[in-house]
């Protein structure tokens, strides 16, 4: 592991959408303090705008952040060997990205994946057997306003991260210093999985129900039938978590369900919007496929998740 503060570091932000753009811009702004070069991996019109004019973040409480990375590119081969990396792509792009990262990481490289999902660490390890991977979850509301411009308009803007195993070494990682000196709100957890599963129970359950039935959060909360369906999905996920030894509060289902009241009634989940777009890929495997597979492995029935997954496949067949 690189001794903190004693030498130059190379940091990559892989995926400079809303999440990667916000946190990447703050890291980029602290480059001199960090003694770092910061590299953005993006694509399309968004990449071209960043290359031309830099990246602009319009925040709800910090004003406007304008940054220019050391390099913005779509080609990972243009990067130097990396000391640290934030992975901020969608789950359907993760496998290919990690394959491309192999040539740029080594055993000491630190990777913090800011993706939704309970099995992201395992997905990364299927393709990448070196590097230190710190599972994480993130709480933020962002979207790309237009190419080169990102709006942050909600959420705690916070990263929770920790060891992949409670038996893993607990030396303070480079990324803890990076977050601190970049004024990023973050917390290190020796056992990060309760936080990851707690978030997942909320987003997967509401995501599956809203996407399959094309209902807003308000419509779900107002319907006894749909509310019961959401709770059933939550309980199936909880059953999987319990067998896997994830320590969750006894009130997790009630707490997660009540969060549906924290959003405007006309809110559509991002998963719902992706499913509704005929040309957009979506994360059905992350929210449905994962639970179905784990249920089969652990001999746990997941009938409600199974049925919603089938509904999704009928509604929007997977492209071959």
C-alpha positions in Angstrom: 0.0 0.0 0.0 1.3 3.5 -0.8 2.2 5.5 2.2 -0.3 8.3 2.5 1.0 11.8 1.7 4.5 10.5 0.7 4.2 10.2 -3.0 2.2 11.1 -6.1 -1.0 9.1 -6.8 -3.0 8.3 -9.9 -6.7 8.3 -9.4 -9.3 7.2 -12.0 -13.0 8.0 -12.0 -14.6 5.3 -14.2 -18.0 6.5 -15.2 -18.4 10.3 -15.0 -22.2 10.4 -14.8 -24.1 11.9 -11.9 -22.4 10.0 -9.1 -18.9 9.8 -10.7 -19.1 13.4 -11.9 -20.0 14.8 -8.5 -17.4 12.9 -6.4 -14.8 13.0 -9.2 -15.1 16.8 -9.5 -14.4 17.2 -5.7 -11.3 14.9 -6.0 -10.2 16.8 -9.1 -10.5 20.1 -7.3 -8.2 18.8 -4.5 -5.5 17.5 -6.9 -2.7 19.7 -5.6 -3.4 18.9 -2.0 -3.6 15.2 -2.8 -0.5 15.3 -5.1 -2.6 13.4 -7.6 -3.4 13.2 -11.2 -7.1 12.5 -11.8 -8.4 10.7 -14.8 -12.0 10.7 -16.1 -13.4 7.8 -18.1 -16.5 8.9 -20.0 -18.0 8.6 -23.4 -20.0 10.3 -26.1 -21.1 13.9 -26.1 -20.5 14.1 -22.4 -16.8 13.2 -22.9 -16.4 15.7 -25.7 -17.9 18.5 -23.6 -15.5 17.6 -20.7 -12.5 17.6 -23.0 -13.5 21.0 -24.4 -14.7 22.9 -21.4 -14.1 20.8 -18.3 -16.9 19.4 -16.1 -19.4 21.7 -14.3 -21.4 20.5 -11.3 -24.3 22.6 -10.1 -24.8 21.7 -6.4 -27.7 22.5 -4.1 -25.4 23.6 -1.2 -21.9 24.1 -2.5 -22.5 26.3 -5.5 -20.9 25.5 -8.8 -17.8 23.3 -9.1 -15.8 23.6 -12.3 -12.9 21.2 -12.8 -10.6 19.9 -15.5 -9.1 16.5 -15.0 -5.6 15.5 -15.9 -7.1 13.6 -18.8 -10.7 12.8 -19.9 -10.9 9.8 -22.2 -12.9 6.7 -23.2 -9.8 4.6 -23.5 -8.5 3.0 -20.3 -5.3 2.1 -22.1 -4.4 5.8 -22.1 -4.2 5.7 -18.3 -1.1 5.2 -16.3 -0.9 2.4 -13.6 -3.5 3.4 -11.0 -3.2 3.8 -7.3 -6.9 4.3 -6.7 -10.2 4.1 -8.7 -13.8 4.9 -8.2 -16.1 2.7 -10.3 -19.3 4.6 -11.0 -20.8 2.8 -14.0 -24.1 1.0 -14.2 -24.0 -2.7 -13.4 -24.5 -3.8 -17.0 -21.3 -2.0 -17.9 -19.3 -3.3 -14.9 -18.0 -6.6 -16.4 -16.5 -5.0 -19.5 -15.0 -2.1 -17.5 -13.3 -4.4 -15.0 -11.8 -6.5 -17.8 -10.3 -3.3 -19.3 -9.0 -2.2 -15.9 -6.9 -5.3 -15.5 -3.9 -3.8 -17.2 -4.0 -0.7 -15.1 -4.3 -2.1 -11.6 -1.9 -4.1 -9.3 -2.1 -5.6 -5.8 -2.0 -2.2 -3.9 -4.5 -0.5 -6.2 -7.6 0.6 -4.2 -11.0 0.3 -5.8 -14.2 1.7 -4.4 -17.3 0.7 -6.5 -20.2 3.2 -6.1 -22.8 0.9 -7.6 -26.2 -0.2 -6.3 -26.2 -3.9 -5.5 -25.4 -6.5 -2.9 -23.0 -8.6 -4.9 -20.8 -5.9 -6.6 -17.7 -7.1 -4.9 -18.2 -10.7 -6.2 -18.9 -9.4 -9.7 -15.7 -7.5 -9.7 -13.7 -10.4 -8.3 -15.0 -12.7 -11.1 -12.9 -10.6 -13.5 -10.3 -9.0 -11.3 -8.2 -11.1 -8.9 -5.8 -8.4 -7.9 -6.3 -4.9 -6.3 -7.9 -4.1 -3.0 -11.7 -3.7 -3.5 -13.6 -1.9 -0.8 -17.4 -2.5 -1.0 -19.4 0.7 -0.7 -22.8 2.4 -1.0 -23.6 6.0 -1.8 -26.4 8.4 -1.0 -26.8 11.2 -3.5 -29.3 12.7 -6.0 -27.7 13.7 -9.3 -28.3 13.7 -13.0 -26.6 14.8 -16.2 -28.3 18.1 -17.1 -26.6 18.3 -20.5 -23.2 17.1 -21.8 -20.5 18.5 -19.5 -23.0 19.7 -16.8 -24.2 17.7 -13.8 -26.9 18.8 -11.3 -26.8 17.6 -7.7 -30.2 18.2 -6.1 -30.6 15.8 -3.2 -29.3 13.1 -1.0 -26.7 13.2 1.8 -23.8 13.3 -0.8 -22.2 10.6 1.3 -20.1 7.5 0.7 -20.0 4.5 3.1 -17.2 2.0 2.5 -15.3 -0.7 4.2 -13.6 -4.0 4.1 -14.8 -6.9 2.0 -14.5 -9.1 5.1 -14.5 -8.3 8.8 -11.3 -10.4 8.9 -9.6 -8.1 6.3 -6.7 -5.8 7.4 -8.0 -2.5 8.7 -5.1 -0.3 7.7 -6.5 3.1 6.7 -6.8 3.1 2.9 -5.6 5.8 0.6 -9.1 6.5 -0.4 -10.0 7.6 3.2 -7.4 10.4 2.8 -8.6 11.2 -0.7 -12.2 11.6 0.5 -11.1 13.6 3.6 -8.9 16.0 1.7 -11.5 16.4 -1.1 -14.2 17.4 1.4 -16.2 14.3 0.6 -18.6 13.2 3.3 -17.6 9.6 3.9 -17.5 6.9 6.6 -15.4 3.8 7.0 -17.2 0.8 8.3 -15.4 -2.4 9.5 -18.6 -4.2 8.5 -20.1 -2.4 5.5 -22.6 -5.0 4.4 -25.5 -4.0 6.7 -25.5 -0.6 5.1 -25.3 -2.0 1.6 -28.2 -4.5 2.2 -30.3 -1.8 4.0 -30.1 0.5 0.9 -30.7 -2.5 -1.4 -33.8 -3.6 0.4 -35.4 -0.2 -0.3 -34.2 0.4 -3.9 -34.7 -3.1 -5.2 -38.2 -3.6 -3.8 -39.6 -0.2 -4.9 -37.7 -0.4 -8.2 -39.1 -3.8 -9.1 -42.7 -2.9 -8.3 -42.7 0.6 -9.9 -41.0 -0.7 -13.0 -43.2 -3.7 -13.5 -46.5 -1.9 -12.9 -45.4 1.6 -14.1 -46.6 3.3 -10.9 -45.1 6.3 -9.1 -43.9 6.0 -5.5 -47.0 7.9 -4.4 -49.3 5.5 -6.2 -47.5 2.5 -4.6 -47.8 4.1 -1.1 -51.5 4.8 -1.6 -52.3 1.3 -2.6 -52.7 -1.4 0.0 -52.2 -4.1 -2.7 -49.0 -2.5 -4.0 -47.7 -1.7 -0.6 -48.2 -5.3 0.4 -46.3 -6.4 -2.7 -43.3 -4.1 -1.8 -43.2 -5.5 1.7 -43.3 -9.1 0.4 -40.3 -8.4 -1.8 -38.5 -6.7 1.1 -39.2 -9.8 3.3 -37.8 -12.1 0.6 -34.6 -10.1 0.4 -34.4 -10.0 4.2 -34.7 -13.8 4.3 -31.7 -14.1 2.0 -29.7 -11.5 4.0 -30.5 -13.4 7.3 -29.2 -16.7 6.0 -26.1 -15.0 4.7 -25.5 -13.6 8.2 -26.1 -9.9 7.4 -26.9 -8.1 10.7 -29.9 -5.9 9.9 -32.2 -4.1 12.3 -35.4 -6.1 13.2 -37.4 -3.1 12.0 -35.6 -3.0 8.6 -38.7 -3.8 6.5 -40.9 -1.2 8.2 -38.1 1.4 8.1 -37.4 0.7 4.4 -41.1 0.8 3.5 -41.7 4.2 5.2 -38.9 5.7 3.2 -41.3 5.7 0.3 -43.1 8.6 2.0 -39.9 10.7 1.8 -40.2 11.4 -1.9 -42.7 13.5 -3.9 -45.7 11.4 -4.8 -45.0 11.7 -8.6 -41.5 10.3 -8.2 -40.5 7.5 -10.6 -37.5 5.3 -9.8 -34.5 5.4 -12.0 -34.9 1.7 -12.7 -38.5 2.4 -13.7 -37.4 5.1 -16.2 -34.8 2.8 -17.7 -37.3 0.0 -18.1 -39.8 2.4 -19.7 -37.2 3.4 -22.3 -37.2 0.8 -25.1 -33.6 1.5 -26.2 -32.1 1.7 -22.7 -30.4 -1.2 -20.9 -31.6 -1.7 -17.4 -30.4 -3.3 -14.1 -33.1 -6.0 -13.8 -30.3 -8.6 -13.1 -29.0 -6.5 -10.3 -32.4 -6.1 -8.6 -34.2 -9.3 -9.5 -31.6 -11.7 -10.9 -29.3 -11.5 -7.9 -32.1 -12.4 -5.4 -33.3 -15.2 -7.6 -29.9 -16.7 -7.8 -29.1 -16.3 -4.1 -32.5 -17.8 -3.2 -31.8 -20.9 -5.3 -28.3 -21.2 -3.8 -29.6 -20.9 -0.2 -32.8 -22.8 -0.8 -35.0 -19.8 0.0 -38.3 -19.2 -1.8 -38.5 -15.9 -3.6 -41.9 -16.1 -5.4 -42.7 -12.4 -5.5 -39.3 -11.5 -6.9 -39.6 -14.4 -9.4 -42.9 -13.2 -10.7 -41.8 -9.6 -11.0 -38.7 -10.7 -12.9 -40.9 -12.7 -15.3 -43.2 -9.7 -15.7 -40.2 -7.5 -16.6 -39.0 -10.0 -19.2 -42.5 -10.1 -20.8 -42.8 -6.4 -20.7 -39.4 -5.7 -22.1 -37.7 -8.8 -23.5 -33.9 -8.9 -23.1 -32.1 -8.2 -26.3 -30.0 -11.1 -27.5 
